Amino acid sequence: MSSFAGVSVLADGGLCPATESFVDAGTDCGYHLLVVQDYRRTKQEAPTGDSITSRPFTVGGHDWYLHYYPNGENQSCADYVSLTVSRLHDNEGADEVVDAKCGFSFVDQVEKQNPVYIRETETCSFPFPRSSWSCDKFVRRDALERSANLRGDCFTIRCDIMVVRDTKGGDSEVLLPDMHQHFSDLFQTIWVLM
């Protein structure tokens, strides 16, 4: 399972200042939570193509951040919520290509958070800092608004990242720590922020 790499809380149309510090998962496999409060307000304040950015977090020795587009990343996906994970400039191997498997899910979609599921996803290349991978059509806005995922005008998205260290040597094994050991940290962090 993945290690906890922090939480970003979006409130009042932007990133909550209390969640702006870095968190390092300390492993090649980690997840970051994006808590969207006041969903309707983010939808009103961020037109198509505009995003709200998470705080940075570290997985696999590389720094990452998320972009949340409440009205889609571009016109072709304007009826959807779009999500992007981007590699920040980091000191460790800033010029190297970073290969990773990435996935987005709602926090309660546990089947999509299984390392076996993530390992099956296509490997994404991040050839330089600020390169990104997008999920343009994560969820239709009207479907989100009717779903159980939106509770009290809030929802939580989980981004899993698995950094792949060896793509040329055949099958590389990534050791996966137990996610359950990090759950209490997660709930304590969210409880403190509320």
C-alpha positions, 0 to 999 in steps of 0.5 A: 500500500501507499504511504501518506503524503499529506493533505491539501484543503481547498476552502473559500475558493483557494488553498487553505494556508494551514495546509501549505507545508511540504510532506514527504512520503519517504517511499516510492509509492505515496498518496496525497489527499485533496479536500475540496470544501465549498465545491460550488464556490470553487465552481463559480470562481474558477472558469474553464482552464483555471485551476486551484493548486495543492500544496507540494508533496514528495513521493519517490524523492521528487516533489509534486503538486496537483491542479484541480479544475472545477470547470475543466482544463479546457473547452473540450472537457468544460462539463467535467472536473479535471485533475492534473499531477505535475512534477515540481523542480527538485534538487534530486535528479532535476534533469532526469526523466521520472517515470511514474504510475498515477491515479485519481480516485474519490477517497472512498473508492478503495478498489482504485487505490489498490497497488495492483490496480495502480501498477496496471495503469500506464506509466507516465513520463515526467521528462522535466520539472513542471511536466504533468499528467492530466485526467481531463474528464475525471467526473462529469460535474452533474454526476458529481453533484448527484453522487454520494461523493459530494457531501455537504458541498465537500468531497475528497480526491486521492492521488496515488503516485508510484515512481518506477525506478527501472523501466529498462530492466524488465519487471521492477518490484516496488515495495509497498508499505501498509496503508492502514498504518497511515490511516490514523495520521490521515484522520488526525491531520484532517481533524486538526484542519477542521 
